Amino acid sequence: MHIPRRVSRTATAPRTGRARTAAAALASAVAVVAVTGCAGFEYREDICSADEYPALSVGGTGSICVSSKEAPPAGFVKYPQGKVPQQVDDKWDLYWDTHTLDEDGKVVDVPAAN
C-alpha cells in the first residue's frame, strides 16, 4: 500500500508577493492610460517628408514641399535660416501665417485679408 506524502501548502502555493506586485503595477498603468487618455503623447505632423524641405510663396503665406535635390520653383523661396517650420502648428508655421518674404527677401507682415 502506498501512503501519500504530506505536502505542505507553502511548497505548492504560487509566489503571491511577486504576482500581486506585477498585477498591481499593470493595473495601475492601465488605469493611468484610461484616465488620462494618453495625455502628454501628442502626435505632431511634419510639414514635409524626410527627403523634402518647405518653400515659402514670395508675397504670400502659401508653401510647398520641394525635393531636397531641387531648387524651389519660380515664385517660391527657401525659408530664412533658423525660421523654417518643421511641424504643423509649430512656432514658425504659425509665424509664417502672418508674415512673408517680399521680392527682395525681406520679412514683411501679410496684409489683413478683406
C-alpha positions as CSV (number, residue, x, y, z in Angstrom):
1,M,0.0,0.0,0.0
2,H,1.2,3.4,-0.9
3,I,1.0,6.2,1.6
4,P,0.9,9.7,0.1
5,R,3.4,12.1,1.4
6,R,2.2,15.1,3.2
7,V,2.8,18.2,1.0
8,S,2.9,21.5,2.7
9,R,0.9,24.3,1.3
10,T,3.9,26.7,1.2
11,A,5.7,24.4,-1.2
12,T,2.8,24.4,-3.7
13,A,1.4,27.9,-3.3
14,P,2.3,30.3,-6.1
15,R,4.6,33.2,-5.2
16,T,1.9,35.6,-4.5
17,G,4.1,38.5,-3.5
18,R,5.7,39.0,-6.9
19,A,2.5,38.1,-8.8
20,R,0.5,40.6,-6.8
21,T,3.1,43.3,-7.3
22,A,3.2,42.7,-11.0
23,A,-0.6,42.7,-11.3
24,A,-0.9,45.9,-9.3
25,A,1.7,47.6,-11.4
26,L,-0.1,46.5,-14.6
27,A,-3.5,47.6,-13.3
28,S,-2.1,51.0,-12.3
29,A,-0.6,51.5,-15.7
30,V,-3.8,50.6,-17.5
31,A,-5.8,52.9,-15.1
32,V,-3.4,55.8,-15.8
33,V,-3.8,55.4,-19.6
34,A,-7.5,55.1,-19.3
35,V,-7.9,58.2,-17.2
36,T,-5.5,60.4,-19.0
37,G,-6.4,59.3,-22.5
38,C,-2.7,59.2,-23.3
39,A,-2.3,62.8,-22.3
40,G,1.2,64.0,-23.0
41,F,1.6,61.9,-26.0
42,E,0.8,64.4,-28.8
43,Y,1.1,63.5,-32.4
44,R,2.8,66.2,-34.5
45,E,2.6,66.1,-38.2
46,D,5.7,67.1,-40.2
47,I,5.5,69.9,-42.7
48,C,7.3,67.8,-45.4
49,S,8.7,64.3,-45.9
50,A,12.2,63.4,-44.8
51,D,13.6,64.0,-48.3
52,E,11.9,67.4,-48.8
53,Y,12.1,70.9,-47.4
54,P,9.4,73.6,-47.2
55,A,9.5,76.6,-49.5
56,L,7.5,79.9,-49.0
57,S,5.5,81.7,-51.6
58,V,7.0,85.1,-52.3
59,G,4.5,87.8,-51.2
60,G,2.1,85.2,-49.8
61,T,1.6,82.7,-47.0
62,G,1.4,79.6,-49.1
63,S,4.1,77.0,-49.0
64,I,5.1,73.8,-50.8
65,C,7.4,70.9,-50.2
66,V,10.4,70.6,-52.6
67,S,12.7,67.7,-53.1
68,S,16.0,68.1,-51.3
69,K,17.7,67.7,-54.6
70,E,15.9,70.6,-56.3
71,A,15.7,74.3,-56.0
72,P,12.4,76.0,-55.3
73,P,10.2,76.7,-58.3
74,A,9.6,80.2,-59.6
75,G,7.6,82.3,-57.1
76,F,8.9,80.3,-54.1
77,V,12.0,80.7,-51.9
78,K,13.6,78.8,-49.0
79,Y,12.6,80.0,-45.6
80,P,15.2,82.1,-43.8
81,Q,17.7,80.0,-41.8
82,G,16.5,79.4,-38.3
83,K,12.9,80.2,-39.2
84,V,11.9,77.0,-41.0
85,P,8.7,75.3,-39.9
86,Q,9.2,71.7,-39.0
87,Q,5.8,70.5,-37.8
88,V,2.2,71.7,-38.4
89,D,1.3,74.5,-36.0
90,D,4.8,74.8,-34.5
91,K,6.3,78.3,-33.7
92,W,7.5,79.0,-37.2
93,D,4.4,77.6,-39.0
94,L,2.2,79.9,-37.1
95,Y,4.6,82.9,-37.6
96,W,4.5,82.5,-41.4
97,D,0.7,82.6,-41.3
98,T,1.0,86.4,-40.7
99,H,4.4,87.1,-42.3
100,T,6.0,86.5,-45.7
101,L,9.1,87.5,-47.8
102,D,8.9,90.2,-50.4
103,E,10.7,90.2,-53.7
104,D,13.9,91.5,-52.0
105,G,13.9,88.7,-49.4
106,K,12.8,91.0,-46.6
107,V,10.4,89.7,-44.0
108,V,7.1,91.7,-44.1
109,D,3.7,91.4,-42.4
110,V,1.0,90.0,-44.6
111,P,-1.8,92.5,-45.2
112,A,-5.1,91.6,-43.5
113,A,-7.5,89.6,-45.7
114,N,-10.5,91.5,-47.0
